[in-house]
């Protein structure tokens, strides 16, 4: 559930090679309270809507803990 002002971010990710990879990243990001994420294998990116209280370091940690490298968060 999203509260307050929401922000949209694009996370560019290296290392995803299949739908299992995108699923792992989506599960990791969506497990963060206040985050809704869709992950694209073709774009090598996650498209995130998050509450303004969710910081980039939490997003990056979730992706990296799932075994992938964050290239950028915009």
N, C-alpha and C positions, 0 to 999 in steps of 0.2 A: 504494500500500500504506500502510495506517495503522499507526502504531506508538504504543505507550504508551497513555496516556489520550486518548480522543477527546472532542471537544466538538461540540455541534450549535449552529449559528447560522442565523439568518434574515437575509438581506440584502435590504432593500427597494431597488428599482431603478427609476429613471425613464428613459423613452426607448425601451423595447422595444415594438415595434408588430407583430411577426410572428414566425413560427417561426425565420426566419433570425436574428433578433435574439437569441432565447433560445439558439439553437445557438452563436452567437458568445460569449455570456456563459458558457455551460456549458463550451465549449472552453477559454476563458481561465482559468476557475476550476479545471477539472480538470487543467490543465497545471502547477499548483502541486503540488510533491511533498507527499504526505500529505493531499490534499484530494479529496473525492468530493462532487460537486454535482449537484443537479437543479434546473432552472429552470422556473418557471411563468409563462407569459404572463398568464394570468387573474389571478394573485395579484400580479403585478409584483414577483416575489421569487425569490431563489435560496435553496434549502435546502441547507446545507453541513454535512458531517461532516468534521472536520479534526483532525489531531494537535494536541495542546496547544501545540506549538512554533510553530504557524502563527498569526501575529498579524493583527489586523483590518486593519492598514495594507497588508499584502500582498494580502489579499482585495479591498480597495477599489481598489488600484492595478490589479489584473487586470481588474476591471469597468470602470474608467475608461479603461484602455488599449484596451479593446474598443469604446469610444465611448459609454459609458452613464454615468449619474450615480447614485452611491450616495446614497440618502436616509438609511438607517440600517442599523446592524448590531447585532443583538440576540442 
